[in-house]
Amino acid sequence: MAAASWYHRDISRVVAEELLAKAGRDGCFLVRDSESVSGAYALCLLFQRHVHTYRILPDDEGLLSVQTIQGIQAKCFRTLPDLIGAYQQPNNGLVTPLLYPVHRARQAADEDSGEPGRGAPRQAASGEGVPLSCLPSARRRGGRPSAPVAGRTHISQQLHQRLQEQVHSSPTSDFMGFMAEYLNHHLQLDLEALRHGHPQLRHLSTALVTACRALHRRIDFTLAGLETLARVFDPPASPRSPAREQVSPPRAATAPSSLPGLLTSDPDLELLLNKISTVNHLLSSLEKKVLKSLQETVSRHNLALPSVAAVPPPAAKPLAVQSFEVKVGKSQRAALTVDVESGTVAITKRGSGSPEETIPQDKILQLIKYQSVQSKVRLVYDRETQRSLSRDFVFPNARKREAFCQLLQLMKIQHSNLDEPELISVYVGTWNMGSTPPPRSLASWLTSRGLGRTQDETTACIPHDIYVIGTQENSLGDREWVEFLRASLKTLMAIDYRVVALQCLWSIKIVVLVKPEHERRISHVHTSSVKTGIANTLGNKGAVGVSFLFNGTSFGFVNCHLASGSEKTHRRNQNYSDILRSLVLGDKRLSAFDLTLRFTHLFWFGDLNYRLDMDVQDILAHVTKKEFEALLAVDQLNLEREKNKVFLRFSEGDISFPPTYRYERGSRDSYMWQKFKPTGMRINVPSWCDRILWKSHPETHVVCNSYGCTDDIVTSDHSPVFATFEVGVTSQFVPKKAPGSGPEPLACIEWESIEVIVKTASRSKCYIEFHSYCLEEPQRSGENTSQSCDIPGFLKLGWSAKHLPVLNPILPDLEYLGDQHLLLSIKGVESCESYGECCIAMRSMIGSMAQQFETFLFHRGEETGSIRGWMKVRVPKDRRSTRERLYEWISFEEEDAEPAADAPTCPKPPLQRLRSRPRSLPEPTAGYTNPAYFIFEGVP
């Protein structure tokens, strides 16, 4: 199926503008898919160094027309090439006629070659910048991109593309290779024979026989096993009766009678069909045969079948009382004993037989972690004689301190009177299983024990609320894998976890399990998958995703397997971009927003396959010395993130464990970095291929409590990786004040001004679209009131308060509004396409005075600009009551902020305010890659 060379399919607006800027001539143009209207196109035209974008829309009859300025009558065309040909002429409503087509780059033969994709445009094909009128007629007209043109494309190419489009199951690459070889090289021979009256299609028969050799062997093996099992249940032969016949039906009876001569003309294919029919017969009759045999045995021997008693599910294991050795003051030793079930913390000095003090959980006001001393914590609690008292404790190490804090957090949760949770724990695991079955026990993986930042033994067996397990190269059946995970968790935690979702793409799987009590809190479950293998049609590489709401908090989880090979960095970046663009997850009303902005919390993990750019012997030397910092400096994922190529504004826990790939199977003592292939030896340097990252809305609560890998699961050449998170969640808000008879007071979101800078060569007027769950429906602003392009390639836009809408949330309560976020999208008036999106937390904006905000704009995973402005959220006086959340009683404090030992007040952590400059933005003196972020500050 040929497509016009100026048709670039689904490239992004940014890439289209880069291609036109590279062509650099007035009248250069290309066509891409519209981002705002499904089935429509965007015509991008360069004139006077600015890109003008026009929408090409189909009508009810499928005719295409260009949206132009008012007063110009729209012309309709049956095909896209006809439309493009007509707009070569002047006075058609465009700023200039279409003169120079910018051609689509020739697609590389090897789709996994590591060449840059849409994220970094390839070298344009020959013919770029040639006037359209000078091209041959067939090339100029091409064909309608959405439909094949008869006689223009060779039939073998059409069939080969149709083969790729029909790949929905899991054919092996070898089988696809045989079929592709036939379509490309031998189909013509069969067509020639057919023209001469020979309908046998000999070359197709040869290709099928070759492709099915492995199936022959597998069926022989399976058939032998089934026949053996069937003979086991044969009734014993009587001495007087003749020998029994084979269980297999006669060949003649099983051979299909209605098959075309194509399939029965080859004896090998006929034999294969007979075998398949025999297997079908055995499988359909075996269950009845076994049942009849067992029934006859029971009846013959008068046996009683044992009654199967229902085994009650094991009760949840009560948490044991845990004790921690600590240092109080400069030298005094003591023990802190935490009893989660009774809700108390006891302090016992060394040598004393009884506790010095026992503190009930409701008297504990605050827990303060010191950042300068990772093993130190301050406990603030109420006393009868004093208003409050604070005491410092130093643990043997940071892990023990974290275990103590987790136990106190769990104690607070268990003894709270809340109907709905405010804090949950989420486990995320990823493992490339190497196409081998797992070991009998996954205990170390599911309890976060091994290497790196791991769970302390005192908290390792505390069950998490949600388990999300991602695997790659998983050879187990879908249901078999899910039940294996559930059984493993039931053994470890004594909880029968419920399945929220299972999504699979070939051997890539994601499973989401939750505690039974949370099942009713899960809603709006969506699943999706994206293939990124050869030609983006094979699912050996790609991603699977799950999204859902936990009460009022949205979660997204993506498990992926990206392209392999040290040299395939660009291809991995492109895989990421394709997944980000194509996964269909979350609220459909937010589908126009970047995937990373649709969820309160998004977790992305899997075998990302990024490698270390260092000689293998140097890597091994650093690993032996545990010098991980030197290796992380050459980690491809870190380098690509620093260049803003992938995972923009994502977070990752500190890596303090050795590279998880490529180990020798059966041990974790050595790396098997040499891989012998028919084409020669390949070097796979030890690398952190398996990663877990996350991105959350601003001013939400998420803490990574562990990040590491196991050291005792050795069936694969990858080690399983785990991470655990403490996540704040919201629930359906119920106003404390009952609605009265009079009009309800309204909260107001008011804007004083907004300034935006986007990376674009367009001069289009723009408007802002506002989305939020606290609004009844999306709102939009007027057109921008100011506009300039002082720096080439960037457009600065401004809105005054007069042109910005006043937003009224559906509820006016402070407690409700503090959990809400606003999603903003900057859209072009002409194309209605997004130039960038962002998320703003409302918590810091609440007050009578306007507050400044500043953040980045994203689109399709790219950073496309920045936005800042002044806004305020006004709350009615009688709706300003709020309360402290369960996760807010734990805070961080520097050593130099230490108050007196018996401080009478309880310190409360201030709300984190956005910095005037985003934290990850480099200072002006350090250099920068995007000038847009510095125009606000007056940097040239």
Stockholm file with secondary structure:
# STOCKHOLM 1.0

chainA/1-940         MAAASWYHRDISRVVAEELLAKAGRDGCFLVRDSESVSGAYALCLLFQRHVHTYRILPDDEGLLSVQTIQGIQAKCFRTLPDLIGAYQQPNNGLVTPLLYPVHRARQAADEDSGEPGRGAPRQAASGEGVPLSCLPSARRRGGRPSAPVAGRTHISQQLHQRLQEQVHSSPTSDFMGFMAEYLNHHLQLDLEALRHGHPQLRHLSTALVTACRALHRRIDFTLAGLETLARVFDPPASPRSPAREQVSPPRAATAPSSLPGLLTSDPDLELLLNKISTVNHLLSSLEKKVLKSLQETVSRHNLALPSVAAVPPPAAKPLAVQSFEVKVGKSQRAALTVDVESGTVAITKRGSGSPEETIPQDKILQLIKYQSVQSKVRLVYDRETQRSLSRDFVFPNARKREAFCQLLQLMKIQHSNLDEPELISVYVGTWNMGSTPPPRSLASWLTSRGLGRTQDETTACIPHDIYVIGTQENSLGDREWVEFLRASLKTLMAIDYRVVALQCLWSIKIVVLVKPEHERRISHVHTSSVKTGIANTLGNKGAVGVSFLFNGTSFGFVNCHLASGSEKTHRRNQNYSDILRSLVLGDKRLSAFDLTLRFTHLFWFGDLNYRLDMDVQDILAHVTKKEFEALLAVDQLNLEREKNKVFLRFSEGDISFPPTYRYERGSRDSYMWQKFKPTGMRINVPSWCDRILWKSHPETHVVCNSYGCTDDIVTSDHSPVFATFEVGVTSQFVPKKAPGSGPEPLACIEWESIEVIVKTASRSKCYIEFHSYCLEEPQRSGENTSQSCDIPGFLKLGWSAKHLPVLNPILPDLEYLGDQHLLLSIKGVESCESYGECCIAMRSMIGSMAQQFETFLFHRGEETGSIRGWMKVRVPKDRRSTRERLYEWISFEEEDAEPAADAPTCPKPPLQRLRSRPRSLPEPTAGYTNPAYFIFEGVP
#=GR chainA/1-940 SS CCCCTTBCTTCCHHHHHHHHHHHCSTTEEEEEECSSSTTCEEEEEEETTEEEEEEEEECTTSCEEECCCTTSCCCCBSSHHHHHHHTTSSSSSSSSCCCEECCCCCCCSCTTSCCCCTTSCCCCCTTTTCCGGGSCHHHHHCCCTTSCCTTTSCHHHHHHHHHHHTCCSCCCHHHHHHHHHIIIIIHHHHHHHHHTTCTTCHHHHHHHHHHTHHHHHHHHHHHHHHHHHHHHTSCCCCTTSCCCCCSSCCHHHHSCSSCCHHHHSSHHHHHHHHHHHHHHHHHHHHHHHHHHHHHHHHHHHTCCCCCCCCCCCCCCCCCCCEEEEEEETTTEEEEEEEETTTTEEEEEETTCSSCSEEEEGGGEEEEEEESSSTTEEEEEECCSSSSCEEEEEECSSHHHHHHHHHHHHHHHHHTCCCSSCSEEEEEEEEEECTTSCCCSCCHHHHTTCSEEECCCTTTTTSCCSEEEEEEESCCSCHHHHHHHHHHHHHHHHSCCCEEEEEEEETTEEEEEEECGGGGGGEEEEEEEEEECSGGGTCTTSEEEEEEEEETTEEEEEEEEECCCSTTCHHHHHHHHHHHHHHCCCSCGGGTTSCGGGSSSEEEEEEECCCCBCSCHHHHHHHHHTTCHHHHHTTBHHHHHHHTTSSSTTCEECCCCSCCCBCBCTTCSSSBCCEEEETTEEEECCCBCCEEEEEEECTTCCEEEEEEEECSSCCSSSSCCEEEEEEEECCCCCCCSSCCCSSCCCCCEEEEEEEEEEEECSCCCCEEEEEECTTSSSCEECCCCSEEECSSTTEEEEEEEGGGSCCBCCSCCCHHHHTTCEEEEEEEETTTCCEEEEEEEESGGGBSSSCEEEEEEEEETTEEEEEEEEEEEEECCGGGCCCCCCGGGGEEEECGGGCCCTTCSSCCCCCCCCCCSSCTTSCCGGGCCSCTHHHHTTTCC
#=GC SS_cons         CCCCTTBCTTCCHHHHHHHHHHHCSTTEEEEEECSSSTTCEEEEEEETTEEEEEEEEECTTSCEEECCCTTSCCCCBSSHHHHHHHTTSSSSSSSSCCCEECCCCCCCSCTTSCCCCTTSCCCCCTTTTCCGGGSCHHHHHCCCTTSCCTTTSCHHHHHHHHHHHTCCSCCCHHHHHHHHHIIIIIHHHHHHHHHTTCTTCHHHHHHHHHHTHHHHHHHHHHHHHHHHHHHHTSCCCCTTSCCCCCSSCCHHHHSCSSCCHHHHSSHHHHHHHHHHHHHHHHHHHHHHHHHHHHHHHHHHHTCCCCCCCCCCCCCCCCCCCEEEEEEETTTEEEEEEEETTTTEEEEEETTCSSCSEEEEGGGEEEEEEESSSTTEEEEEECCSSSSCEEEEEECSSHHHHHHHHHHHHHHHHHTCCCSSCSEEEEEEEEEECTTSCCCSCCHHHHTTCSEEECCCTTTTTSCCSEEEEEEESCCSCHHHHHHHHHHHHHHHHSCCCEEEEEEEETTEEEEEEECGGGGGGEEEEEEEEEECSGGGTCTTSEEEEEEEEETTEEEEEEEEECCCSTTCHHHHHHHHHHHHHHCCCSCGGGTTSCGGGSSSEEEEEEECCCCBCSCHHHHHHHHHTTCHHHHHTTBHHHHHHHTTSSSTTCEECCCCSCCCBCBCTTCSSSBCCEEEETTEEEECCCBCCEEEEEEECTTCCEEEEEEEECSSCCSSSSCCEEEEEEEECCCCCCCSSCCCSSCCCCCEEEEEEEEEEEECSCCCCEEEEEECTTSSSCEECCCCSEEECSSTTEEEEEEEGGGSCCBCCSCCCHHHHTTCEEEEEEEETTTCCEEEEEEEESGGGBSSSCEEEEEEEEETTEEEEEEEEEEEEECCGGGCCCCCCGGGGEEEECGGGCCCTTCSSCCCCCCCCCCSSCTTSCCGGGCCSCTHHHHTTTCC
//
